[in-house]
Amino acid sequence: MAKKKPQQRPSSKPKEDGSLLLADALGEDVLSKLKEAKQNLAQEEAKAEEARKEKLKREKKEREANKSFAELLDEYDGTTRK
């Protein structure tokens, strides 16, 4: 099987045929604002995921603390009984 050659990506420089890329059309200030907004969104998503994990952890701990005697007895495997 022949190895594939990696494809070269077009550079972000404007092409010589006069066509503009989106980054060129937006301008540096707008592009930097978009990048900053992307970073902020990623941080917010990470915080939300951490909060979700923490909530699940708390709920699991609460369920364990509120188990009835019957539920605990059901979970007991009875290895000490003979």
N, C-alpha and C positions, 0 to 999 in steps of 0.2 A: 504494500500500500504506500503510495507516495504521500509525503508530508505536504500539507498545505502551507503556502506562504502567507504570513500575516498580512491582512489588508491594511493599507495606509489610510489613515483618517485625513480628511481635508483639514488644512490648518484654519485657524480662526481669522486669518488675514483676508481682506476682500480679494475676490478673484479679479483677474485682469480684464475679464469680459464685461465688467461694470456691474455685475450683480452684487447685492449686499447681503450679508448675513444678518440674522436677527440681532446678534450682539452688537454689530456695527450700527444698525439702525436705531437701537435703543439708546446708546450712549453709555459712557462709563458710570455716571451717577445713578442712572436707573438700574443698570446691571448690578452695581454694588448694593443697591437697596434690595433688589431681588435675592441676591445671595445672602444678605443679612436676614431677610424674611424666611428664607429656606432654613437657615441655621436656627432661628427662633422656633420655627415649626418643629424641627427635629428635637430640640430641647423640650418643648411642650409635650411631644409624643412620648419621649423618654420618661418625663415626670408622670404622665398619665399611666403609662405601663407600670411604673414602680408603685403608684398608688393602687392600681388594680391588684397587683401581686400582694401588696400589704393588706388590702381588704380581704382577699381570699385567705390569707394566712390567719387574720383575726377571726374570720368566720369559722375556719376549721378548728381553731383553738376553742372557740365558744361552743361549737358542737360537741367537742370532746369533753368539755367541762359540764355540759348539760345532759350527758347520757344517763339513761335510767339504769337501774340495777339489771333489768332484763337484757338491755342492749349490751352491757358489759359482760354479762354471763354468756350471751350468744357469741361474743368475740373470743371468750376464753377457750383455749383449745383443749384443756383438760389433760395435759401431759402428766400431772402429778397424781391423777386418779389411778387406782389399781384395783 
